[in-house]
Amino acid sequence: MLQNIRDNSTGWISKTIIGLIVVLLSFTGFEAILSSTSNTNNAAKVNGEDITLNELAEAKNLQRRQLLQQLGEDFDANLIDDALLTEAALNGLIARKLLVQAADHADIVFSDAAVDQFILLAPEFQVDGRFNADRFDQVIRQMGYSRMQFRQMIAQEMRTGQLRTGVAGSAFVTEQEAQAFAQLERQTRDFSMYSIAPDLDQVAVPSEELEAYYNEHTTEFMTPEQVVVSYIELKKEAFFDQVEVDEQQLKELYEAEIANLSEQRRAAHILIEVSDEVSDEQALLQAEQAIERLAAGEDFAVLAQELSGDIGSAQQGGDLGFAAPGVYEPEFEEALYALEKEQVSQPVRTAYGWHVIKLMDVRVADIPSFASLEEKLTQRLKAQQVEQRFVEAVKDLESVAYESADLQQPASELNLEIKVSEPFGRDGAEGLFSNRYVLEAAFSTEVLEEGANSMAIELDPDTTIVLRVKEHHRPEPIAFADVREQIQAQLIAQRAIEHAKSQGEALLASLQQGKAENDIDWRTVEAATRDLSSVDPEVLQALFKMPKPEADAPQFAGLSLGSGDYVLLQLTGVNDAAEPLASEELAQYKQVLASRAGQVDFNALMQQLEMDAKIERY
């Protein structure tokens, strides 16, 4: 079909298609088109607020990185299902948007000072126990944030965290509930068990039954469908030897690089906050009094510990560490850069209150030489040129491959080698043939059935391929002789398991009727807990579901295990915990149970928010 459209794209078919589009437009109108195009950059809309495709891409990349960190560097990233990753990332963004909107509706706010305090005290941004602006910039740059974006993100996290805590933290359990739960959890049981294992040696399957099974289940014994593909591979690294760097460009880039370097200043401050209890005039007066005490010879660090409302820096004698321009409030920074070393400012007003600032030290920018940066800058310029050439080459590859009936022409025009794969099926093989996009393309109708070249497939940001099917091996029945032993083993195991179960159920029925079975070799276990490691979890689960035995009459039950064994259970006693919980244990149980209940409450809130919301996915 695709090839036919290509061949006739300038003929009557294309005119017919255009005519159909015109007719459809007359029915649907331009409003529908405008509506759809207006959302081309959005992944979803939640109560009228957009979630952009860029946000979705960033969330996907973050989740991918987290998965790879958890699974280890040897894990093949191609095994991650992109559709599932996209769905999980979008669901997470929608939930976050709903939570932010709920926090807005609840009027939960944090001051800029609280956000700054959080950042200053975060261990990730500290060097030798103090906030370090270089470290801060480095970390948030790796996360993909600017300073303003990071502050906004932290403010949102603090607000949504407050909402979560307010809901989840409000749950509680009574002492009676905690004691009752603990009694059940600490309960032990006395029981005996008897296992009947499948006996393969006692089962025989006649040859005619094997052949009959084969004839009835022929579709289960087929060779796998496989293809052999030809493909061409475009790699970004191949372009590095094709680009040259101009000396003038290098020097311009060097000048731009060192222009970003600036001196850093180590500031200390005493903050007198303005609040409902302390007016602006009172705070200013306190700041002026602090300056008078400093002029009288008192130590700045000691005074900061006594007076400063900035708890984080006060503990360090008011020391804020070294910072480059752009970290502090404009008024604070202007005053700081007007000071000489060891000089103290007059009171400076910011949104946080009145500051008394001291310039502790100045660190002159260490400007590297051109020679020391030349190799790094050369690689950067080359990478920019290579990126441009690679993008253009991918476009050329897509265009030529689309128009060609084979891979010879695109391979020749782009100077690429045509490679041939080993046979592989729909489940894939090693290397690039484990990539789901490669598999989807190889087994697509256009490529597999119509013989077209695939579209360009991006394996990673540095590699793109185009493939076509060279050979198609369709499924064929496997001869009975080749699968006879497999069928025999399968049927013997199946019937042995059925026989073990039949024996077990007969014994269970006899025991439940009160008949003694003296030849049963019971394995006795006393005071079994719910997490006893020496007993199969399936057995323990069944055991603790059994009703309590009455008087001297034990309870009996049976179950089939995944291993094929059939297990008989004889419950003889149920033992409650001898003593109630001590106060410390009780407090721990209440905390754990309240936490669980709080999480249930929070999940219910999120479900309700989602039910009440207008959510559109594009």
HUVENBEL-V882164 format. One record per residue. N is the residue number from 0. PSI is psi as a letter, one per 20 degrees, with the letter a starting at -180 (NA if undefined). Layout:
<<N PSI> <N PSI>>
This chain:
<<0 g> <1 g> <2 h> <3 g> <4 g> <5 g> <6 h> <7 j> <8 i> <9 j> <10 b> <11 h> <12 g> <13 h> <14 h> <15 g> <16 g> <17 g> <18 g> <19 h> <20 g> <21 g> <22 g> <23 h> <24 h> <25 h> <26 g> <27 h> <28 r> <29 i> <30 g> <31 h> <32 g> <33 h> <34 g> <35 g> <36 h> <37 i> <38 j> <39 h> <40 j> <41 q> <42 h> <43 r> <44 p> <45 o> <46 l> <47 i> <48 p> <49 q> <50 o> <51 r> <52 h> <53 g> <54 g> <55 g> <56 g> <57 g> <58 h> <59 g> <60 g> <61 g> <62 h> <63 g> <64 g> <65 g> <66 g> <67 h> <68 h> <69 h> <70 i> <71 q> <72 i> <73 i> <74 p> <75 o> <76 h> <77 i> <78 i> <79 p> <80 o> <81 h> <82 g> <83 h> <84 g> <85 g> <86 g> <87 g> <88 g> <89 g> <90 g> <91 g> <92 h> <93 g> <94 g> <95 g> <96 g> <97 h> <98 g> <99 g> <100 h> <101 h> <102 h> <103 g> <104 h> <105 j> <106 l> <107 p> <108 q> <109 q> <110 q> <111 h> <112 h> <113 h> <114 g> <115 g> <116 g> <117 g> <118 g> <119 h> <120 i> <121 p> <122 h> <123 h> <124 j> <125 q> <126 p> <127 k> <128 j> <129 q> <130 p> <131 o> <132 h> <133 g> <134 g> <135 g> <136 h> <137 g> <138 g> <139 h> <140 h> <141 h> <142 i> <143 k> <144 q> <145 r> <146 g> <147 g> <148 h> <149 g> <150 g> <151 g> <152 g> <153 g> <154 g> <155 g> <156 h> <157 g> <158 g> <159 h> <160 h> <161 h> <162 g> <163 g> <164 h> <165 h> <166 g> <167 h> <168 i> <169 i> <170 q> <171 r> <172 q> <173 r> <174 h> <175 g> <176 g> <177 g> <178 g> <179 g> <180 g> <181 h> <182 g> <183 g> <184 h> <185 i> <186 q> <187 r> <188 q> <189 p> <190 r> <191 q> <192 q> <193 p> <194 p> <195 o> <196 q> <197 p> <198 n> <199 h> <200 i> <201 j> <202 p> <203 q> <204 o> <205 q> <206 h> <207 h> <208 h> <209 g> <210 h> <211 g> <212 g> <213 g> <214 h> <215 h> <216 k> <217 h> <218 i> <219 i> <220 m> <221 q> <222 q> <223 q> <224 p> <225 q> <226 q> <227 p> <228 q> <229 q> <230 q> <231 q> <232 p> <233 o> <234 p> <235 h> <236 h> <237 i> <238 i> <239 h> <240 i> <241 i> <242 q> <243 q> <244 p> <245 p> <246 h> <247 h> <248 h> <249 g> <250 h> <251 h> <252 h> <253 g> <254 g> <255 h> <256 g> <257 i> <258 h> <259 i> <260 p> <261 r> <262 q> <263 q> <264 p> <265 o> <266 q> <267 q> <268 q> <269 p> <270 p> <271 o> <272 q> <273 p> <274 a> <275 h> <276 h> <277 o> <278 r> <279 g> <280 g> <281 g> <282 g> <283 g> <284 g> <285 h> <286 g> <287 h> <288 h> <289 g> <290 h> <291 g> <292 h> <293 g> <294 h> <295 i> <296 j> <297 q> <298 p> <299 g> <300 g> <301 g> <302 h> <303 g> <304 h> <305 g> <306 h> <307 p> <308 i> <309 n> <310 g> <311 g> <312 h> <313 h> <314 h> <315 k> <316 k> <317 i> <318 p> <319 i> <320 a> <321 q> <322 q> <323 r> <324 q> <325 i> <326 g> <327 r> <328 q> <329 g> <330 g> <331 g> <332 h> <333 g> <334 g> <335 g> <336 i> <337 i> <338 q> <339 r> <340 p> <341 j> <342 q> <343 p> <344 r> <345 r> <346 p> <347 p> <348 p> <349 a> <350 i> <351 h> <352 b> <353 p> <354 q> <355 o> <356 p> <357 p> <358 o> <359 g> <360 r> <361 p> <362 o> <363 q> <364 p> <365 n> <366 o> <367 q> <368 r> <369 g> <370 h> <371 h> <372 i> <373 g> <374 g> <375 g> <376 h> <377 g> <378 h> <379 g> <380 g> <381 g> <382 h> <383 g> <384 g> <385 g> <386 g> <387 g> <388 h> <389 g> <390 g> <391 h> <392 h> <393 g> <394 g> <395 g> <396 g> <397 g> <398 g> <399 g> <400 h> <401 h> <402 i> <403 q> <404 i> <405 a> <406 i> <407 g> <408 g> <409 h> <410 g> <411 g> <412 h> <413 j> <414 l> <415 q> <416 p> <417 p> <418 q> <419 p> <420 r> <421 r> <422 p> <423 q> <424 a> <425 i> <426 i> <427 a> <428 a> <429 r> <430 b> <431 i> <432 j> <433 i> <434 p> <435 h> <436 h> <437 g> <438 g> <439 g> <440 g> <441 h> <442 j> <443 q> <444 g> <445 g> <446 g> <447 g> <448 h> <449 i> <450 k> <451 r> <452 q> <453 r> <454 r> <455 p> <456 o> <457 o> <458 h> <459 r> <460 i> <461 i> <462 p> <463 p> <464 q> <465 p> <466 r> <467 q> <468 p> <469 g> <470 q> <471 o> <472 o> <473 q> <474 p> <475 q> <476 p> <477 p> <478 q> <479 g> <480 h> <481 i> <482 j> <483 g> <484 h> <485 g> <486 g> <487 g> <488 h> <489 g> <490 h> <491 g> <492 g> <493 g> <494 h> <495 g> <496 g> <497 h> <498 g> <499 g> <500 g> <501 g> <502 g> <503 g> <504 h> <505 g> <506 g> <507 g> <508 g> <509 g> <510 h> <511 h> <512 i> <513 j> <514 p> <515 p> <516 n> <517 i> <518 j> <519 p> <520 n> <521 q> <522 o> <523 p> <524 p> <525 q> <526 l> <527 p> <528 r> <529 i> <530 k> <531 o> <532 h> <533 i> <534 p> <535 p> <536 h> <537 h> <538 g> <539 g> <540 g> <541 h> <542 g> <543 i> <544 i> <545 q> <546 q> <547 p> <548 q> <549 p> <550 c> <551 j> <552 o> <553 r> <554 q> <555 q> <556 r> <557 q> <558 q> <559 p> <560 r> <561 h> <562 i> <563 i> <564 q> <565 p> <566 p> <567 p> <568 p> <569 o> <570 p> <571 i> <572 q> <573 p> <574 o> <575 q> <576 p> <577 h> <578 q> <579 r> <580 q> <581 r> <582 g> <583 g> <584 h> <585 g> <586 g> <587 g> <588 g> <589 h> <590 g> <591 g> <592 h> <593 h> <594 g> <595 g> <596 h> <597 h> <598 h> <599 g> <600 g> <601 g> <602 h> <603 h> <604 g> <605 h> <606 g> <607 g> <608 g> <609 h> <610 h> <611 i> <612 q> <613 o> <614 p> <615 p> <616 p> <617 NA>>
